[in-house]
């Protein structure tokens, strides 16, 4: 009798596992990425230098609006050749969209416009929770 009950419980658990389907792995696209340049003229105390700022939108076709993710990107500047040190960007991804921002500058030095190679190091699903606020809220 105990063995029959145990077998029924195991079968019930196994059938429940078959019904659980994890959400699909995100497939990301970087859209509308634009790089702007700001130049600082030389002064009596410093040389001329420039800054490049990049901004774009990270999109995933298969992430529903109810899912929130933290996405870790690795960016290599191909203009620096094989010695390129990676830049790491964290993107808060809400409702299938996240904002990506980059920065490249060398103080008192003119640098080349970056040409980035992108890769996703990983991503983490964020789970909502509640917060209870204790005490006064300011007056």
N, C-alpha and C positions, 0 to 999 in steps of 0.2 A: 504494500500500500504506500509506504513512504517512498519507495523507489519510483512508483508510478507518478506520485505528486511531484517529485523532484524532476522527472523527465518532462512532465507537462510544463513546469516552470522554466526549465531550460529551453524548451521549444518555443514558449511564449516570448522569452527574452530574445532568442535568435530571430524570430519573425519580426519583433519590434526593431531590431537592428537593421533589418532589410529595408524598413520604411524610412529610416533616417538617412537623408541624402544631404551631405554638406554643401554649403553654397559654392558656386564655381570660383576657381582661382581667378583673381582679377587679371585682365589684360589691359595694360596702360598705353595711352597715346599722349604725347606732348603736342599741344596745339597752340598756334598763335604765339610762338616764342619769339620775342623781339629783343635785340640787344641795342642799347643806346650808349653813346659815348659822351663824356663830359671832360673837357680839357681845362686845366689850370695853367695860366700863363706863367712864365718865369718872372721871378721878382729879384730884388737885389739880394735876397736871402736864400732863394731856392731855385732849382731848375724847373722847367715846364714838366708837367706830368698829366696823365689821363686816367680815367676810371671808366670801366665798362659795367653796365648793369643790365641784367637780363630778366625778363618776366614772361611767363606763359601760363597756360592752363593744362593741368594733368587730368585726363579723362579716362574712364574705364567704361567700356560698353556693357560689361556684364556685372556691374555692381549696382544693386538696387538703392533707391534713395534712403532706405531705412538703415543701411550699413555705413558705419564710420570706420575709417582705416587710418593708420599712421604708416606712411610710405617712406622708405629710406632709399634715396638715389645716390649713385656714385657718378661723378662727372669728371672726365679727363679732358684737358685742353690740348687738342692735337697740335696746336702751334708751338707747344713747348717740347715736342718730340717725345722720345722714349723716357725722358727724365720728368715727365709730367707728374706732379704730385696730385693725387685725386682730391677733389672737393666733395664734401658730403652735404646733402640737403635733405632736411626732414620736411615732409609735406603732410599737413592735416587734410585728410580727404573726407569730405562730407557730402552725402547725397550724390555720389558719382563724380564729384569735381574737386580739384585741389589747386592751389596757386603755387607756382614754382618761381623762386627768385634766386638769382646768382649775382656775384660781384667779383670783379677782377681789377686789381690795381697794384701798382708798385710805387711806393712813395718816391717822389722826385725822379721818376723814370717814365719815359714813354713806352707803353707796352703795345704789343700787337693785338688786334681784334681777335677774341677767342673763337675757336671752332670746337664745339663740344661734342664729345662722344658720351652717350647716356647709357646707364644700366640701372636696373632695380636690384638693390642688395637684398631687400626683403620688405615685408609688410606685416602689420599686426592689426587684427580686428580689435576695435574698441567696443567695450560693452558699457551701456549706460547704467547709472546707479543714481540713487537719491542722495541729497545732502540736507542735513538738518542744521539750521543756523540757530545758534544759541546766543543769548545775551542781547544787548541793545544794538540797534542798527545805526547809531549816530544820531545826533540831534542838531 
